[in-house]
Amino acid sequence: MFRRIWILVVTALSFLGAPVRADIILTIDITNPNSIIFQSTSAFAQNNANISLFDGITLLGFFSSPTSFFDSAFNGMDLIYVGDNTNQTLHTISVINYETGGKTDARDLNIYGAIPGDVIFSTDTRALNHFAIKNFLGEEPIAPIGTIGNIVVGNKASEGGYLVLGQFQIIPEASTASLLALGSLLWLGCRRRRAKAA
């Protein structure tokens, strides 16, 4: 009995510890809703793109249901574009409807910068660098853990044309997920053993 539980535990831990897919350029760790971490990966951009910092990038379907508009900055840590230019940063987030470019029925998350200028994404280099932290975003209806969605150019479909730069994935912290999986499997094993003994 315990051998079967051990096999399940090892399988669950190996699954949770699996590397992030190569096309995911941004992970969002929602383990702590009061301190959500936006972390870049080393994945390259899927398409070449020249975009304005003011338009930024948009995470399609980041929210599970429409939410009210808000516009606020990260907590001092910036998501940095490729190019070794630390002035070209994405540091402000806004809820938008990418299809219409408006705020009604908004389920997408736009991340943009406030400094004038264009930024070039290239398929020959990683899409994003660094990480950013946002407090209290967890109060919004963020899509569930495991969700993978497209990251597209700009803040409206009429301009970006759904040009995909890569994907985002909503994750838990790996160690937390592993402990939860281990605890759940051990608890289940103990319950079955007690049931048989009765």
C-alpha angles and dihedrals in degrees: 000000000000090000090060091048090050091052090051091049093050091047092050093048093049090050093050091047093052115127121260114265115265094241094056109099097174134034124195114206110204097175089118110036090198093057112032116184122216105197126184121220130211092254118128124238113270093219138024112251140171110204140168117250087226090061095041123167131309130218105214115220094003089147123057093218137012113288136188120273120266134166121196143140132252118256097274095289114107134211102230127212121229115265102077090259107130090190090069098076136148105222108146129071131201135177110237143160102241092195094060102019089234137107099245117109087000117184101150129089120223118200115193146154133243098216119095118247145074129270127207123219115200134193087222096067141036115286101225140014134205128004142263135211126214124192123216097004085122089078087073123080097263116185114262126274111281095034114143119194141166125269109211137187120269132348102283135043094229090066104029096040090210091290102174119220095179141295137288125215129202109221144168120233104278096232092049092049091048093052092048091050092048093048093048094050094047091048090050091049093051092050092052092048092051091047091054092047090053 
